[in-house]
Amino acid sequence: MKREAGASLRPQGRPGILVLALAAATAMLYLGWAWAYGEPGFPLDDGWIHQTYARNLAHHGQWAFNLGEASAGSTSPLWSLLLALGYALRIDFRLWTFALGAGMLGGTAWAAQRLTAGLFPDARRLAWMVGGFCVLEWHLAWAAFSGMETLLFAAMSLILLERWLRGGRGWDMGLAAGLLTLTRPEGILLAALVGAAMAARGPRQGRWLGFGAGLAALLLPYLAFHWAVAGSPFPNTLYAKQAEYAILGGKALPLRLAEVAWAPLIGAQLLLAPGFAYAVMHLARRRRWAEVVPALWWAAFIGLYAWRLPVAYQHGRYLIPSIPILVAYGGWGTWRLVRRCPLPLLGRAWAISIGLLLAIFWALGAQAYASDVRIINSEMVQTARWIRQETPQEAVVAAHDIGALGYHGQRMVLDLAGLVTPEVIPFIREEDRLLEFMRLRSADYLVAFPSWYPWLASRPEMERVYEGTEPWAIEEGGDHMAVYRIRWARR
């Protein structure tokens, strides 16, 4: 155990070099494909939210989306801080963000390899294969270049679990748990699970104190800031997203679980699902409870989203951090099942099929990434640039998708999704109350997809003055983002 805890943290030998080479190839494929489709960018509007916070912090010293308004709207303060470093160093923001994403992809693969080696010491070569699988897995590759904190959260959760398995010191696990929570608020759930697992192992006062001190050193300032700014302990996004999609909670829980769990299974990892079940049952039968903890986290993570935010859109973006754990258990379990298969030909076909699907979805994922970037650029980014060019500098703009608008539009924004304007959260889906809120806040323009606010879009106060022109969103079954001048709010 001690030898493992002190082992080098750098990629070693040919397997490590191969994983790095695959990460570089993934970056070239995904970014190159997006470049071929047009201007590089992000496949999610939310990626621009982080850029806005980062730029305002680096250039103006303000933790704000709208300059002059302190805000608790960043889901991931740690990711925004990392992005701000690039602005402070005057590095092109896309180059910096994509480099961080590539690093997080490699870091996730490395952490998955370390976790697999800790779970199954008899399969070290397989552990590197798990790392290689993660580098090529299309959800993870898509997330790496999305401008989002997804893979930072995935890597940090794997690191915390790996430290737990190898008997890490309490304070370094506490710091890892704190950083994980600063990356996404649901990280506190894994911190609680690791804390409970430590308690189940038996009292070790020094380790407990170290864990608590490390966690509190980062968590208490985080909670205090959000409480001071927004009156709640976590970022506004934690509450806004749940309120916005509360209607989905009316579905039966088994249906929600199925929908949420299915999204991250699409790809070669679907063929690892039997191996995942086999590996977990194998460990449980042998009462190797410490090695079951990562699987408990996987189940808790899926269950949390099925319970509170049962959405699977954008390729299951919220569930992507669960994939490396599925691959770790599923890789080992599949390896064992293939070796024990009574029909060797069937076993080889199973293994070959996994490799082929991995490569096919790797390429399909690059195409999906490029298509998503093109839609965001043609709808959100172009609309935001129109706002900047065609509206008065003092205009107040209400919008549901605020990321590109905040970054490129550079106007005062009222966020109808509640991320940076939490006052709307209690009536986030009530269009009549949103209209009254815009009236009280003297909004001059509304920017939205008409299908999202059909009643608002049809109101006589709304004069459509711009809409997107590119066909990409329409081809995907959506509609064009539109800009409405609100006539009663003219100045």
N, C-alpha and C positions, 0 to 999 in steps of 0.2 A: 504493500500500500504506500509506504513512504517513498519507495523508488518511483512509483508512478506519479505521486504528487509532485515530485521534483523533476519530472521528465521535461525535456525541452518542449517549448510551446511552438516551435517553428516547424513548418513542413519539412519532413526528412526524406531524403532519398528520392528515387524515381517516382514512387506514387505521389509524393508531394508536388514534384515538378509537373507531373501529368495533370493534377488537379488545377494548378495555377495556369497551365496552358489551356485547359478547358474553360476556365473562367475568362481568359483573354479572348478565346474564340467566341464565347457567348456574348461578350460585350461587343465584339466586332459585328456579329450577326445581327443582334437586336438593334443596336444603334445604327448600323449601316442600312438595315432595312427601313428604319424610320426615316433616315436621311433620304433614301431613294423615294420615299412617299412625299417628301417636302421638307419644310422647316423642322428641325429637331425640337423636342419639347417633352411634355409629360402626358401620360395616358389618363391622368385623373386631374380634375380641376383642383382637388385638395392639395396636390403637389405645389401649386402656386400659393396656397395659403402659407405653407412653411416658408417659401421664398420671401413672402411679404414680411413676415415676422423677422426673418433673418436679416433682410436688408435694412429694415427700420432699426433693429438693434445695432447693427454694425455702423450704419451711417448717421444715426440720430441718437443712439444710446437709449432708445425707448423699446420696452417690451409691449408692443402695440401693433394692432392691425391698421386702424386709423390713427395717424399721427396725433399725439396729444391726448389719446384715450388709452390708459392702461387696460390691458385685456387678458382674460383667462381663456382665450379661444384656441390656443395651440394644444392639440392633443398630446404632442410629444415635445416638451421643452428641451430634452436632451438633443433630439434631432435638429430642432431649430437652432440650437446653440452651435452644433457642428456645422450647419450650413452658414451661420453667421461668420464663422472663422474664415470661410472662403471669401466672403465680402470684405472682411477686415484685411485679408492678405491681397485684395484686389485681383483675385483670380476669377476668370469668367465663370459665372454661376453655373452654367450648364456643365462645363468641364469639371468643376469641383463636385457638383452633385452626382454626375455619372461616375466619377472616380470613387467617391464615397460608396456609391451603390455597388460598383464592382468589388470594392474592398469588403463590403458587407456580404456579398455573395460568396466570396472566398472565405470570409470569416465564418459564415454559416456552415459551409462545407467542412471546414476545419473543426468547428465545434461539434458537428454531427459525427465526424470521424472519431473524435475524442470520446463522445458519449457512447458510441457503439462499442469502442474498445473497452470502456468501463463496464458496460452491460454484459459483454460477451468476450472475456479475455482470450477465449480459445479461437477467436476469428479476427485476428489483427489485419490480415490481408483484406478480408471482407469489409473491415471498417473503412479502409481507403476507398473501396468500391462504393460504399454508402456516401462518402464525401464526393466522389465523382458523379454519382447519381444526382445529388443535390445541386451541383453546379449546372447540370443539364436539364433539371426538372423545370418545365416551362412556367409554372406559376412563380417559382422562386426567381427565375430569370426575368420575368415580366416585372415582378416587384422590385428587383434590384435597380431598375432604371425608371421607376415610376416617380421618383422624387419624394417617396414616402419613407416612413420609419419602419416599415414592415420587417425588413431583414435585420435591422438593428435589434428589434424586439426578438426575432427568432434566434439570432446569435446569442443575445444576452440570456435568454431563457435556457438555451442549451448549455451555456457556460455555467449557470447556476446549478443546473441539474448534474452536470459533470463534476463540479466541485463537491456536491453533496455525495455522490457515489464514491468519490475517492477520499472521503473523510477530510475535506478542506477545513481550514480554520474558520472559526465563527465570524470573525470580523470581515474576512474577505468575502464570505458568502453574504453577510449583511450588506456590504457595499454593493455587491452584484445585484442583490434584491432591490436595493434602493435605486440603482441605475436603471434596472428593468422597469420599475414603476414610473420613473421619470421619462421612460421611453413610451410606455402606454399605461394607462391607469389600471388595466386588468392585471398588470404585473404583480399587484398586491396580493392577488389570489395565489399565485405561485409562491410568493414569500410566505404566506400563511400555510401553504401545504408543506413547504420545506421546514418551517418552524414546527408544525405538528409532527412531521417525520422525525425531527431531532428529538422531540419530547418522547416519542414512542421508543426511540433507541435507548432511552435512559438518561438520568440527570447527569449533565456535565456542566456545572455552573459557569466555568470560565468560557466554554464555547457558547453557551446561551447568552452571556453578557456581551461577548464579542459580536454575536449575530445581531442582538438588539441594538447595540451601540452603532454598528455599521449602518444598519437600516435606518435608525432614527436620525443619524447625521445628515442623511439626504432627504428622508421623507418629511421630517418636521418642517424645514423651510419650504418645501414644496406645498405641503398642506396649508401652512400659514399664508403663503402668497395668494393662493387661490381663494382662501377664506377672506382675506383682506380686500381683494379686488372684486370678487364675484359673490361672496357670501356663502360659498359652498367649498368643500375640501378638494374637489377634483375639477379638471377643466370643464368648461361649458359643454364641450362636445359630448361628454359622457351622458349628460342629461338630455341634450338637444336631439341626438340621434335616437335615443329610446322613445322620446315623445313623438318624434316625427313618424316612426314606424311602429307605434304602439298598436295600430290597427291589425298588424300581422300577428299580434299575440292572441287573436281570436281563433287561430287555427289550433287543431289538436296538437299537443306536445309531440307525440310520435311523428306526425307529419313534419313539424318544424325541425325535429332532429334529423329526419331523413334528408330534407332539403339542404340543411346546413352542412351535414356530413358529406353529402354527395359532391358538392362543388370542388373541394380539394382532392377528391379521388379521381377526377377526370384526367386520364393520362396513364403512363406506365405503372404508376403506383397502385392502380386498381388491381393489378395482378399480384401485388404484394400483400393485399388485404388478408388472404388466408394465412400467409406467413406471420402477419402481425398477430392474429388471434392465436396461432399456435405458439408463438414466442411468449406471449403474456401468460397463457395457460401453463406453459412449461415452467416459467419462473414461479408462478403462484403455487403449482403443485409441489415444488421443492422449497416452498416457504422462503424464497429469496425476496423478501418484501421490499428491501431497499431498491432492488432493481425494477420493482413494479411501480415505484413512485413516478417516473416519467410517463408511464402509460396512464396513471391516474390523472396527471396534469393534462395529458391529451384529451381524456374523457371529460374532465372538468371544463376545459377550454371550449370544446365543442358544445357541451351542455349549457355553458354560460351564454353563448350566443344564441342557441336555440331558445333559451328562456327569455333573454332580455333584448336581443337584436337579431331576430331570425331572418336575416337577409343573405342572399347568395349572389347578388349582382356583382358586376365587375370582376368576374372570374373568382368569386369567393374571396375577395381581397382581405377580409377580416380573418378568415380561417387559414390563410397561407402559412402562418407560423407553426401550425400543427403538422405540416407535411414532413419536416425532417425527423420527427419522432416516429411517425408512421413508417418512414423509410428505414430507420434504425432497427426497429423491431421486425418490420416486415422483411428486410433484407436477410437478417439472420434466420428468421423462421422459414423463409422460402428456400434458403440454402440447405437447411436441414431437411425440409420436405422433398426437395429435388433429390438429395442424396438417398433418401429412403424410398423414393418412388419405385414400386415394383416393375414399372415399365420404363426402362431407361430412356427410350425414345421420347416418351411423353415428357419426362423430366427435362430433357434437352430442349424440346420444343417450347416448354414453359419458359426456360431461361432465355432462349433466343427471342421469344416474343417480347419479353420485358425489354431487352436491348433495342429491338426494332421500334417498339412503341415509344421508348424514351427518345430516340432520334427523331421519329416522325413528329411527335408533339413538341420537341425542341424547335423544329422549323415552323410548325403551325403557330406556336406561341410567338415567334418573332413576327409573323405576319399579323397576328392579332394585336401585338404591341404597336406595330407601325400604324395599323388601322385606327386604334384607339387614340394615338398621338395626333393623327391627322384630324380626327373629329374634334378633339379638344381645341386644336389650333384653329380650325375653320369656324367653330362656333363660339367658344368662350374667348379665345385670345383675340380673334378678329373683332368681335363685338366690343371687347374692352378697349381696343385701339380706336374704334369708332367713337366710343364715349370720350376718350381723351382728346380726340381731334375736333369733335363736333359739339361738345357741351361746354358751358361756362365752367371755369375752374372752381367756382363756389357751389356748383350743383351738388345736390344730395341724391344719391342713387340707391334705391331699394332693389335687392336682388336675392335670389335663392342660392345661386352658385357664385361665390364671392372671390374665389382664388385668383383667377386670371384678371378679374375686374379690379381687385385690390392692387395687383402688381402692375398691370399695364394701364388701367384706367386712371389711377391716381386721383380719385374723387372720394369724398366722404361717403361711406357705404353703410346702409342699414341692412343687416343680415336677417332675412326672413326665415333662414334655417336655424337661427339662434346660436350659431357658433361664437360670434363676436357681439351679438346683440341679444343677450339672454332674456331680455324682457319679453320676447315673443314666445318663449318656450311654452307657457301655459295655454296659448291659443295657436300653436304652430300650424295646425291644419285647418283653421277656421278663416276662410278667405274674407268674410265680412269684417272680422275683427282686425285682420291684417290691413285692410283698406283704411280702417279708422286709425290704426297705429301710424300708417304712412301719412295720413292727414295731420295727425298731431305732431309728427316729427318733420313736417314740411318737406316731404320727398318730392323731388322734381321729376324723377324718371323711375321706371320699373324695368328691370332686366330679368327676363325669365323665359323658359319654354312655355308656350301657350298651353300645352297639354298638362302642365303641372298646376297651373292656376287658371282653369277655363272660365270660372266666374269672373275673376279679376280682369282677364284679357278681354272679356266681352262688355265690360263696364263703359258707359259713355265718357267717363273721365279719361279713359285710356286712348291715346292717339298713337298708333303704331308709326314709328318714324324710321325704323331700321329692322332688318332681319337678315340672317345669314343667307348666303347664296350658293355655297358649295353643296354638291349632292350627297356627300358622304353620310351625314346623319340620317337623311331620308332613306338612303339605301339600307341602313341598318334598322329601319322601322321607327325612327324617331321623327322629330320635327325641328325646325330651325329656331334658334334662340332669337328673341325679338327684344327691341327696345321700345318702350312706350313713354311718350311725354305725358305727364299727368297734368291735365289742363287746369284743375283747380289749384294746383300748387305753383303755377308760374309766378315768377317774381318780376 
